[in-house]
Amino acid sequence: MTASTSETRQATARYTTMRDSTDPKDLSLHLEGITAIMESHFRYEERQLLEVLKTLALDADSERVLGAL
């Protein structure tokens, strides 16, 4: 939860800075920043979910059901 809140604050700050900009270079940098934040967030979520998925008690082979973890 903390990472998500921090990432949201960062994205909000970047949006506030970019809101009035018309420079394509500024927009490109802004989008790169959003991309980096989202990639970081999804890596965090994947790590959290991976631990849960590894503990599932399945009747079938976990790799067959979930794919490679």
MIKOL-511196 format. One record per residue (C-alpha): residue in three letters; x, y, z. Coordinates in steps of 0.2 Angstrom, whole numbers, plus 5000, padded with zeros to 4 digits. Layout:
// residues N
AlaXYZ...
This chain:
// residues 69
Met500050005000Thr501450125004Ala502250104987Ser500650134978Thr500350294988Ser502050364985Glu501850324966Thr500150414966Arg500950564974Gln502350564961Ala501150544946Thr500150684953Ala501650804955Arg502150764937Tyr500450794931Thr500350964940Thr501951014932Met501450964915Arg499651024915Asp500051184906Ser501551134896Thr501451134877Asp503251074873Pro503250904865Lys504950864874Asp504150904891Leu502650784887Ser503850644881Leu504850664898His503250664907Leu502650504899Glu504250414902Gly504050454920Ile502350384921Thr502950224912Ala504350204925Ile503150224939Met501950104932Glu503249974928Ser503949994946His502149974953Phe501749814942Arg503449734947Tyr502949764966Glu501249694963Glu501949544954Arg503149504969Gln501649514981Leu500549404971Leu501949274967Glu502149234985Val500249204987Leu500149104971Lys501548994977Thr500548944992Leu498948884983Ala498448704986Leu497948644968Asp497348474963Ala498348504946Asp500148544943Ser500448734947Glu501448764932Arg500148684921Val498748794929Leu499648954932Gly501148944919Ala502948974924Leu503049074941
